[in-house]
Amino acid sequence: MLSKESTEGFEQAELLQQQSQEALRQMKEEAEEAAEPEAAVFEEDVENTSRNLRAMIEPIALVFVGVVVGGMLIALYVPMLTASTSIGS
């Protein structure tokens, strides 16, 4: 059986744990509130950077697709034209 002193010690430890958890919870909330303006600035920076990156990549992608499609057309038409000129000769 536990003595009165050990029971009081457990109660004090539990109270201390609850107080420390509450203090940590408050610190977390304060840190989140303090970080909100910085988070908004970083979020805006990320949006601007992604918008600029997309604007740079779109023309490159368009040229790449054009080259691929043009290469496929050339690969299809060259054998047909070669065959038609050899048949016509």
BADOKE-497413 format. One record per residue (C-alpha): x negated, y, z; residue in one letter. Coordinates in steps of 0.1 Angstrom, whole numbers, plus 5000, padded with zeros to 4 digits. Each point is the difference from the previous one (the first is absolute). Example, Ala and Ser with C-alpha at 12.3 -4.5 7.8 and 13.67 -1.06 7.14 Angstrom:
REM BADOKE-497413
4877, 4955, 5078, A
4986, 5034, 4993, S
***
This chain:
REM BADOKE-497413
5000, 5000, 5000, M
4988, 5035, 4992, L
4993, 5024, 5027, S
5015, 5035, 5002, K
4967, 5016, 4990, E
4996, 4979, 4969, S
5036, 5007, 4990, T
4995, 5037, 5004, E
4968, 4997, 4980, G
5019, 4983, 4971, F
5027, 5027, 5002, E
4974, 5027, 4998, Q
4983, 4983, 4971, A
5033, 4997, 4982, E
5008, 5037, 5007, L
4966, 5010, 4988, L
5004, 4979, 4968, Q
5034, 5017, 4993, Q
4985, 5035, 5006, Q
4971, 4993, 4977, S
5023, 4986, 4973, Q
5021, 5032, 5003, E
4969, 5022, 4998, A
4988, 4981, 4969, L
5034, 5003, 4984, R
5000, 5038, 5006, Q
4964, 5003, 4987, M
5010, 4981, 4969, K
5030, 5023, 4994, E
4979, 5030, 5004, E
4973, 4987, 4976, A
5027, 4992, 4974, E
5014, 5035, 5004, E
4966, 5016, 4997, A
4991, 4979, 4969, A
5032, 5008, 4980, E
4987, 5033, 4984, P
4967, 4983, 4990, E
5020, 4970, 4986, A
5021, 5024, 4979, A
4969, 5016, 4986, V
4984, 4967, 4991, F
5032, 4987, 4985, E
5002, 5031, 4978, E
4963, 4995, 4990, D
5007, 4963, 4991, V
5030, 5010, 4979, E
4980, 5027, 4981, N
4971, 4977, 4994, T
5022, 4972, 4987, S
5019, 5025, 4978, R
4967, 5013, 4985, N
4986, 4964, 4996, L
5032, 4990, 4982, R
4997, 5030, 4977, A
4964, 4990, 4991, M
5008, 4964, 4995, I
5031, 5003, 4977, E
4981, 5014, 4970, P
4973, 4974, 5003, I
5026, 4972, 5003, A
5018, 5014, 4969, L
4968, 5000, 4980, V
4992, 4964, 5012, F
5034, 4987, 4990, V
4997, 5017, 4966, G
4966, 4984, 4994, V
5013, 4966, 5010, V
5031, 5003, 4978, V
4979, 5014, 4971, G
4975, 4971, 5004, G
5028, 4975, 4999, M
5014, 5016, 4968, L
4966, 4999, 4984, I
4995, 4964, 5010, A
5033, 4991, 4984, L
4998, 5020, 4968, Y
4964, 4994, 4990, V
5005, 4963, 4994, P
5032, 5006, 4981, M
4984, 5027, 4978, L
4970, 4978, 4994, T
5022, 4971, 4990, A
5021, 5022, 4977, S
4969, 5015, 4982, T
4985, 4966, 4995, S
5033, 4986, 4986, I
5004, 5031, 4978, G
4965, 4996, 4985, S
***
